[in-house]
Amino acid sequence: MFKHVCRTFGSMRWKDGSSVFCGNRPLMYQSRRSILLQNYNVEDNNYQFEREERYRLKNVNITQKLPREERWQYRRKMTFLQNNIKFPYHRPKHILEYYSTVALMRLLNMIPLRAALCLGCSIAFVLFHVFRFRVTKSIGRIEAVFGDRYSPQQRKNIAWLSLRNSVFNIVEMFRLRQFTLRKIMHQPLYSAGEEVLKFYRHNGPFILAVPHTGSWELGSAVLALSGIPCVVIVKRQKNLLTDALLNQLRRHVGVEIIYNDSSALKRVIQSTKQGKVLLILPDNHSRTESPKVEFLGGKANLGVGAAFFARKTGRPIYPIVLFRHGWNRHDCKLFDPIYPDQHLDKDADTQRMMQQLMTVFDKEIRQHPEQYFWYNKRWVLDPAWNTRRWK
């Protein structure tokens, strides 16, 4: 029965004739290593996954009295690594998540956009009112940032709109294969994309900084389809099947993927030299100690990737804030670019650029709190997990 279901899903095709899955075969039948090689540059990555797995297995204390089954699995994995053989399996949990995502994606692409958004609104309603998905935590964050500015009912409404908009973002991302510029020409986001294109043609590549507001995935698709070559830095998910599927959607609209690993800086510099624009979400919490930035009424421990890449490449940071009005109307607000100052000290210049950038975002979030994503697992005002100093 399970094999029959796999064959059924594996035969699915999009309207353009391409497979729903990455490659010619369903992802479940591809090894973990082959999926990694699809998402990584082989020369840059240099089989990093095998090295990490070998390092992890070598540090297992085999002198312990392991159960017979675990001892056999350890020897089997070590044999695979030594003989450079692919891992031919995936975790059942990841397989179930993957096929559930594919089924939902197929359903959302079969129905009209308005019906897909209605389905997404229903899912958000269940998550908010039934399962209470991080609702208490998000309302507490809103209260900590705004104090008594909003009543309890208003804070609850802000949390609801934030979750609903996040689900709408997922719906729109799953429908990226049907997305064209013609469908968004009547919206303000299209005219803003033309302004960014003019800035790109006049000044060359830059770093586009976008907070977690509006539909950031749709914004990157608009830029890519407008003729601006874009690269996005993303974090590799634990579920390689779902990760590869989502990256396939991004690549379909022309967005290039760079993973946040040891080779990220090298690939960003190469992409900038090739005239590509780097899209980055700077309002992410950093696990390591980094320069503190005033944001949302506190000292935020944020990743300084935007300022770091700006200094390394000599390109400006172009802040942009996206908005969602109603269900399906998108707009954005452009701000003056922030240029690096090579005459300043590295830490001082990084602090200056990040503070200017987050001041712009802070003002817009306070004016439109329902547009911001309050459900992040790692809150921006939480202390660093690792006390190692940022370098």
Secondary structure in CASP SS format (residue, H / E / C, confidence):
PFRMAT SS
TARGET T0000
AUTHOR 0000-0000-0000
METHOD secondary structure of the structure
MODEL  1
M C 1.00
F H 1.00
K H 1.00
H H 1.00
V H 1.00
C H 1.00
R H 1.00
T H 1.00
F H 1.00
G H 1.00
S C 1.00
M C 1.00
R E 1.00
W C 1.00
K C 1.00
D C 1.00
G C 1.00
S C 1.00
S E 1.00
V C 1.00
F C 1.00
C C 1.00
G C 1.00
N C 1.00
R C 1.00
P C 1.00
L H 1.00
M H 1.00
Y H 1.00
Q C 1.00
S C 1.00
R H 1.00
R H 1.00
S H 1.00
I H 1.00
L H 1.00
L H 1.00
Q H 1.00
N H 1.00
Y C 1.00
N C 1.00
V H 1.00
E H 1.00
D H 1.00
N H 1.00
N C 1.00
Y C 1.00
Q H 1.00
F H 1.00
E H 1.00
R H 1.00
E H 1.00
E H 1.00
R H 1.00
Y H 1.00
R H 1.00
L H 1.00
K H 1.00
N C 1.00
V C 1.00
N C 1.00
I C 1.00
T C 1.00
Q C 1.00
K C 1.00
L C 1.00
P C 1.00
R H 1.00
E H 1.00
E H 1.00
R H 1.00
W H 1.00
Q H 1.00
Y H 1.00
R H 1.00
R H 1.00
K H 1.00
M H 1.00
T H 1.00
F H 1.00
L H 1.00
Q H 1.00
N C 1.00
N C 1.00
I C 1.00
K C 1.00
F C 1.00
P C 1.00
Y C 1.00
H C 1.00
R C 1.00
P H 1.00
K H 1.00
H H 1.00
I H 1.00
L H 1.00
E H 1.00
Y H 1.00
Y H 1.00
S H 1.00
T H 1.00
V H 1.00
A H 1.00
L H 1.00
M H 1.00
R H 1.00
L H 1.00
L H 1.00
N H 1.00
M H 1.00
I C 1.00
P C 1.00
L H 1.00
R H 1.00
A H 1.00
A H 1.00
L H 1.00
C H 1.00
L H 1.00
G H 1.00
C H 1.00
S H 1.00
I H 1.00
A H 1.00
F H 1.00
V H 1.00
L H 1.00
F H 1.00
H H 1.00
V C 1.00
F C 1.00
R C 1.00
F C 1.00
R C 1.00
V H 1.00
T H 1.00
K H 1.00
S H 1.00
I H 1.00
G H 1.00
R H 1.00
I H 1.00
E H 1.00
A H 1.00
V H 1.00
F H 1.00
G H 1.00
D H 1.00
R H 1.00
Y C 1.00
S C 1.00
P H 1.00
Q H 1.00
Q H 1.00
R H 1.00
K H 1.00
N H 1.00
I H 1.00
A H 1.00
W H 1.00
L H 1.00
S H 1.00
L H 1.00
R H 1.00
N H 1.00
S H 1.00
V H 1.00
F H 1.00
N H 1.00
I H 1.00
V H 1.00
E H 1.00
M H 1.00
F H 1.00
R C 1.00
L H 1.00
R H 1.00
Q H 1.00
F C 1.00
T C 1.00
L H 1.00
R H 1.00
K H 1.00
I H 1.00
M C 1.00
H C 1.00
Q C 1.00
P H 1.00
L H 1.00
Y H 1.00
S H 1.00
A H 1.00
G H 1.00
E H 1.00
E H 1.00
V H 1.00
L H 1.00
K H 1.00
F H 1.00
Y H 1.00
R H 1.00
H H 1.00
N H 1.00
G C 1.00
P C 1.00
F C 1.00
I E 1.00
L E 1.00
A E 1.00
V C 1.00
P C 1.00
H C 1.00
T E 1.00
G C 1.00
S C 1.00
W H 1.00
E H 1.00
L H 1.00
G H 1.00
S H 1.00
A H 1.00
V H 1.00
L H 1.00
A H 1.00
L H 1.00
S C 1.00
G C 1.00
I C 1.00
P C 1.00
C E 1.00
V E 1.00
V E 1.00
I E 1.00
V E 1.00
K C 1.00
R C 1.00
Q C 1.00
K C 1.00
N C 1.00
L H 1.00
L H 1.00
T H 1.00
D H 1.00
A H 1.00
L H 1.00
L H 1.00
N H 1.00
Q H 1.00
L H 1.00
R H 1.00
R H 1.00
H H 1.00
V C 1.00
G C 1.00
V E 1.00
E E 1.00
I E 1.00
I E 1.00
Y E 1.00
N C 1.00
D C 1.00
S C 1.00
S C 1.00
A H 1.00
L H 1.00
K H 1.00
R H 1.00
V H 1.00
I H 1.00
Q H 1.00
S H 1.00
T H 1.00
K H 1.00
Q C 1.00
G C 1.00
K C 1.00
V E 1.00
L E 1.00
L E 1.00
I E 1.00
L C 1.00
P C 1.00
D C 1.00
N C 1.00
H E 1.00
S C 1.00
R C 1.00
T E 1.00
E E 1.00
S C 1.00
P C 1.00
K C 1.00
V E 1.00
E E 1.00
F E 1.00
L C 1.00
G C 1.00
G E 1.00
K E 1.00
A E 1.00
N C 1.00
L E 1.00
G C 1.00
V C 1.00
G H 1.00
A H 1.00
A H 1.00
F H 1.00
F H 1.00
A H 1.00
R H 1.00
K H 1.00
T H 1.00
G C 1.00
R C 1.00
P C 1.00
I E 1.00
Y E 1.00
P E 1.00
I E 1.00
V E 1.00
L E 1.00
F E 1.00
R E 1.00
H E 1.00
G C 1.00
W C 1.00
N C 1.00
R E 1.00
H E 1.00
D E 1.00
C E 1.00
K E 1.00
L E 1.00
F C 1.00
D C 1.00
P C 1.00
I E 1.00
Y C 1.00
P C 1.00
D C 1.00
Q C 1.00
H C 1.00
L C 1.00
D C 1.00
K H 1.00
D H 1.00
A H 1.00
D H 1.00
T H 1.00
Q H 1.00
R H 1.00
M H 1.00
M H 1.00
Q H 1.00
Q H 1.00
L H 1.00
M H 1.00
T H 1.00
V H 1.00
F H 1.00
D H 1.00
K H 1.00
E H 1.00
I H 1.00
R H 1.00
Q H 1.00
H C 1.00
P H 1.00
E H 1.00
Q H 1.00
Y E 1.00
F C 1.00
W C 1.00
Y C 1.00
N C 1.00
K C 1.00
R C 1.00
W C 1.00
V C 1.00
L C 1.00
D C 1.00
P C 1.00
A C 1.00
W C 1.00
N E 1.00
T E 1.00
R E 1.00
R E 1.00
W C 1.00
K C 1.00
END
